[in-house]
Amino acid sequence: MKRFLMALVVYPTAGLGFYHTFLGEGSTAGLILLTVGLIGIYFELNYRKLSIE
């Protein structure tokens, strides 16, 4: 359940960050959202290797 909730948050965050960074005004907030989203996706994809349960 924790993994599902994490995925529910980080994928849209990465999408919003991508939009604001590359298609929007290119603001720093968009870059921060993209970075947080990508880090979250990395942790979500590698949760077994990193023992985050």
N, C-alpha and C positions, 0 to 999 in steps of 0.2 A: 504494500500500500504506500509506503514511503517513497518508493521508486516511482510509482504512478503519479503521486502528487508533485514530486520533483520535476518529472517530465511535463506535467501540466503547466508548470510555471516557466521552465527554462526554454522550451521550444518557442513559445510566443515571444518571450523576452529577446531571444536571438533574432527572431523575425522582425520585431519592432526596431531593434538596433540596426539590423541590416538595412531596413527601409530608410531610417533617418540618416544613416551614415552615407549610403551610396545613392539613394534616390531622392532624399529630402534635401534639407539645407546643409547637411554635412557638419552637424554640430558636435560638440564634445559629449553632450549627453547621449547622442546616438552611438558614439564610439564606446562609451561606458556600458550602455545597455548591450551592445554587441559582445563586448568582452565578457561581461557577466554571463550572458547567455551561452557563449561558447565554452566557458569554463564549466558551467553547469551541465552542458551536454557531454563534455569530456568525463566528468565524474559520473554521470548517469550511465554512460556506455561502459565504463570500466569499474563499476561498483564492486564486482566480485574480486577483481585483482587488487583493489585498494582496501578491501575489508571495511566497507562503510555501512554495514547492516546494523 
